[in-house]
Amino acid sequence: MAECDSRGLPISTDSPQAAGQYRAGIDLLLSAWPGADEALRQAVEHDPHFALAHAALARLHAIKAEPAEARARIAIAQEIVARNGSPREISHVAVLALAVTGQSAKALESALAHLDAWPRDVLILSLPLGAFGLFAFSGMIGHDQARVDLCERVAGRYDADDWWFLTYRGWSHAENRSVSRGRDLAQRGLERRRANANAAHAVAHAMFEQGAKDEAETLLEGWLPDYDRAGMLHGHLAWHAALSALERDDPQHALAIYSKYVRPSASLGLPINVVSDTVSLLWRLQAYGHEVPSGMWGEVESYAGSRYPSPGLAFVEVHMALLAAATGKHATAVDRIKANAQRVADGALPAGPVVPAIGRAALAFANADYAECMRILEPVAADVARVGGSGAQREIIEDMLLLAFMRSGDSAKARDLLDRRLHRRPSHRDARWRGQIEV
């Protein structure tokens, strides 16, 4: 009998052992759970000519920011699949090749075309989805809606209890402001596979968007101990717990979580998460008027500089700008801003002018020139979604604008923004800020 993947699609291997390890590896990869690398390597050991296992390893290397290894592995997959692959497998490897070699626009176009023919090809469906997926990093303003549209288009092709599809369909709806529906779907995904960090993450995001931060802390306190520190989302999920602590005005608990799980010396997470989580949490602490302990900024600066020495993804560039501004490295910030402005002019930065604008606004904010921060940031506020990431991650930019309103004395704009935020969800911090503004 022909072997199949976990969603019933035929796969070109004659080894039941290779097929079993491949299915296990893909599910571990899709649940952000440790062990995917080992399972996929075992699949290759059982069948060295199993193209899809090589391709999945390439995807895993790319996720871990290991580009040389990703390119080498996808080249092996391409050579094998050209000889013995089915049309679906040839297309599958071709899409992954575009993704892991940084050809994001072509990868997105090819992935969507592939899914029209094979909507149950779950690894390809995962590429456009998520906070760091091809939609999020495409530079498009409407990527939240695009994810929902894609999920709904293929929903009828997935089982009602498919834990992975429930997870990402739920996350997509929660990010697109259908929060109750999104939370319900994501929670069902977590119930069907508890060893699923992406589901815990999706539920935590939905709770954030509902203002249910106490529930988020309770969820994470009960779930995180069962998740190995080596799990790629461990530090990021701890960041969510620290955000909840900061929201209820407990900076010491937020710092304790940060020190134990989030800081570069403690986290084993993906570089993009380590940089964005550390920068954004320390920036919030500092901007909200709390003291950042000595040495913490320096540790982040050293880590980020080693991982991202040159301009790259818009999402990373935003956090590098915040980091340089907060640590007083203004010359470094100016150089990065100029480089990103040139990339915009060259058509090489899909997110566009909002990226260097955020950098300039961050510098102005760090210099306590709040009127200038407002002048730069307010006109591009509607374009911040173009940098990608999640709503919780991008809120730091809205916080910067809000604090600039408050500190410059523009009470009317501050009240308006706070009223819109409080209408969307309850927030102890926002309610406190609202009470501080003179009516």
N, C-alpha and C positions, 0 to 999 in steps of 0.2 A: 504494500500500500504506500502511496506517495506521502511524504511528510508534509506537515502544514505548520504555519506559525500559530500564535496564540489566538488569532482571530479567524483562522480557517483558510488562509491563503496558502497555496502550494509553495514549497520552498525546495530548491535544487540541492538536496543532499540525500545520499543513500544511507546515511548513518543515523539510526534512531537516537544514539547518544548525543550526536552533534545537534540534532533537531531539538532534543529536550533541553540541552544547555542553552541553545539559542533562545528558546521560548522563555526560560528562566531569566536569562540575561536581559532580554528586552523588557520584561516586566519589572526587573530590578531597576533598570535605567529609567523607565517611565514612572517609577514610584520614588525616584531619587534615593534609593536605598543602597547601602554598601553591598558589594559582591557582584555587581554587574560586570566589572572588568574580568574577574576571575571566571565567571560563567561563560562569557563570550570567548575568552582565551581557550577554555576547555572545549568549546564548540569547534574552534579552529584546530585544536590538537586532534580531535576525533576525525575531522575532515578538513585538511588543509586547503581544499579546493571549494570551500563553502563561501561563496562570494558575499552573501548577506551578512554573515558573521564578521567578516573583515570590514564591511561597510559600517556595521554597528559599532565596532571598535573605533573606527575613524570618527564617528559621531561623538563617542565618549571622549576621545582625545580632544576634540574641538571644544566640547563643553568645559573641559578642564584647562583650557587655554594652553594646549600642547600642539601648536600648529605643525611642527616638523613631523611628529609622530602621526598626526591626522592625515597629512598629505601622503606619507609613505604607505599607510594602511589603505587609504582609498585608492591609491594607484594599484595595489594588489587586487582589490575588489574589482576595479575596472577591467584589468587584464583577464581575470577569471570569468567574469560575467559575460564578456564579449565572446567567449568560447562556448559556454554552456548555459547561459541564462535565458529565462523566459522573457517575453516582452515586458511583463510587469517588473521583473527583477532588473532588467537592463535600465528601465526608466527609474526605478528606485535608487539604484547606485548612481545614476547620472544626477539626480536631484541632490543626493547627499554630497556628491563631489562638488557641486556648485556651492553648497552650504559650507562645507568644511574648508574650502579654499577662498572663502571671503567674497564670493560673487552673490551677494545677498539679493539684489533685485532680480537677477536671473533665477536664483534658487526659489524665490517666492512665486514667480510666474510659472516655473516648471512644476513646483509642488502643487499649485492649484490645478494645473492641467492634469497632472498625474492623479489627483484625487477625484477628478471628474470620472476617470476610468476605473479607479480602484479606491473607493472611499474608505474601505476597511483596512487600508495599509497604514497601520496605526503609527509607526515611526515617522512616516512622511507627514501624517496629519499633525503630529506633535511639533513639527518645525515652525508653522506660522503662529502657533498659540503661545500663551505664557507672557510674562512680563519682559522676557528677553528674547522673544520669538521674532520671526521674520516680519510679522505685521508690526510689532512694537518698535522695531528698529528700522522700519522702512522710511521713516520721516513723515508718514501720512498723519493727518490730524485726526482721522476717524478710525484709528486702529482698534479701539475698544468695540465699536460697532461691527467692524470687519470680522473680528473673532467670533462674535455672536452669530453673525450671518453664516459664517462657515460651519460652525457647530450645528446650527439649525438645519442647514442644507443637507448634512450627512446624518442627522440624528436617527432617521428611520432605518439606517443601515447598521446601527449598533444595538446590541441587546440592552434591554431596559436596566439591567443590573451590571453593566460593564463598568467596573470600578474606575478605570482610567478615564473613560469618556464622561462619566458623571462628574469626576473631579474637574476636568478642564472645561466642560460645559458650564459647570457651576461657577468656576472662577471667572469665566468670560462674562456671564450675566452679572455677577457681583460688581465687576469693574465697570460695567456699562450701566450702573445705577439701578439694575433690577436685583437689588441686594437680597431681599427675602427669598426670591426664587433661587438665586445663586447659592445662598447659604444652604437651602434645603438640598439642592443637588449635590453640593460638595460634601455635606454631612453624610448623605447616603453613600457617596463614594468612600468616605472614611470608614463607615460601618462595614462595608463589604471588603475592605482591605485595610486593616488598621496599620499594617506596616507599609505606610504610604505617606511619605513626607510631603508630597505635592498636595495631597488631600488635606492634611493638617494645615498646610500653608494656605490653601484656598479658603478653608473655614476661618482661619485667623484673619485673613483679608476681609472676608464678609463681615466678621464681627467688628473690625476696625471701621468699615464703612457704615455700620449701624450704630456706632458709638458704644458698642457692648464690650468695652475694654476689660471690665472685670471678668466677664465670661471668657475673653481671650486669654487672660492670665491663668484662669483656672484650667482651661483646656491645655495650655502649653505646660503648665506645672505637672499635669497628670500624664501628658503624652511624651514629653521630651526625654524623661529618664529611660524610656525604652528604645531610644534612637541613638545609635552609636555616634560618638563624637566625630568619627570619620565620615559620617553622612554629609553630603554636599550642602544640605540646607540647615544643618544643626545650628551654626552660628547665626544664620539669618532668622530662623525661628526664635532664637533667643533675643535677637534685635527687636522682634515684635513684642516680646514680653517687656523689654526695657522701655519701648515706646509707651506701653500701657502704664508702666510705673511713672514715667515722666508726665504723662497726661494727668494723672491724679496727684501731681505735685510731690512726688517722692524721688527726688534726684539721687539720693544716696542708694536706694534700691536699684535704680536704673544703672548707676555706676557699678554696683556690685555685679549685676548681670553682665554688663559690658566687660568688666575685668575678667570674669570667669569664663565667658563663652565667646565674646564678640571681637575683642581686640586682636590685632594681627598675630600676636604671640600665642593666643589661645585658640583661635579659630582654624579649622582645617577646611574651610569652605572655599568656594570658587573665588579667584581674585576679584572678579567684578562685584561679588557680594561683599567681600571683605572690605574693599575700598569704599563702596557706596554706604554700607552699614556703619562703618567707623566714622567716616566723615560726617554723615548726616546726623548721627547721634551726638557726637561731640559738638557739632555746629549748633544743634538745637539747645543743648545744655548751655553753651556760651551765650547764644542769642536770647535765651529765656532768663538770663541773669544769674545762672549758677556757675560755680567755679569748676573749671576743668583741671584735674590734678596735674602737677608737673610731670612732664615726660610723655604724656599720652598723645599730644599732637605730634611730637617728634617721632614717635614710633609709627604713627600712621603715615607721616610724611616720607619716612624712609621706605616703608613697604610700598606705598603707592608709586613713588619715584622709580623703584626697581621693576615694578610690574608694568607701568605705563609711562615710559620715558618720552614717548612721542604721541602726538595727537591721534586719536582713533575714534571709537564710538561716541556719539553725541552724549549718551547717558554718562559715560565715564568722564567726558570732558567737563560736564556740568559739575561733577563732584571734584574734579581736579581744580577747577576754578574756585569753588568754595574752600577747598583745602588751602590753596595758595593765599587767598584773601585772609582767611582766618588766622593763618600762621605768620602773616606779615611779609610773605615772599611776593611783594607786589611786582617786582621786575619779572619774576618767573610767570606770574599771572598775565602780565601784559604781553610777554612773548607768546604764551599759549593762546591768548585772545587774538593776537595778530595772525598766528598760524591758522586758527579756525576761521577767521574772516577771509583769509586767502582761499581756504578750502571751499567756503561758500561761493566766492567769486568764480572759482574754477569748476563749480558744479560737483564737487567731490564730497559734500557733506549733506546728505539727504534731509536732515532736520532743518537746515537753513539758518537764517540770521538769528534765530532765537538763541542759538548756542553761544556765539560771542557776546550777545546782548546780556545773557545771564552772567557771563564772566565780568563784564563791565559793571553790572548792577551789584555783584558781590563785592567788587573792589570799593565801590562807593559806600556800600553798607558797612564794610569793615572800617572805612575812614569816617564813619558817622555822618556822612553826607547823605542824609535820608531823602532830601529833596531830589538829589541827582539819581539816587537809586529808584525812586518813584518815576522820574522822568524817563529813565531807560526801560524799566521793567513793565510799567503799566501798559504800554502799547503792544507788547508781545506776550502778555499774560495768557491770552487765548491760544497761543501757539506752543505753550510749554509741553503739551502732550506729545508733540513731535519728537521729543528726545527719548521717548520710550520709558520702560519701567512701569511700575504700578502707580495707582493713585496715591497710595500711602507714601511711596518714595518721592513722588513729585510734589507732595504737599509742602515740602521744605521751601520750595520756590515761592509758593503762595504765602507761607509764613513770613518769608523775607519781605515781601511786598506789604503784608499786613502790618508788620512791625515798623516798616518805614512810614506807613500812614500814621501810625500811632505816635511815633517819636518825632515826626515832623509837625505834628499838631493838626493833621487833616482828619479831624474826628468824624466828619460826615462820611468820607470814604471808608474809614476803618469800621464805623458802625454798619455801613452797608455790606461790606464783605463779611463781617462777623455774623450779621443777621442771616445772610445766605448760607453760611456754614452751619449755623445752629438750626436753621430750618431743615437742613439735610440730615443732621444727626446731632444728638446731644453731645456736649463736650464740657467737662469741668473746667478745662483750661480756657476755652473760648468764652464760656460764661463769665469766668473771672475777669478776663480781658474786657469783655463787654461792660462789666460793672465799673471798670476803671475809667472808661471814657466819659467825659463830661457830656451830659445830655443838653 
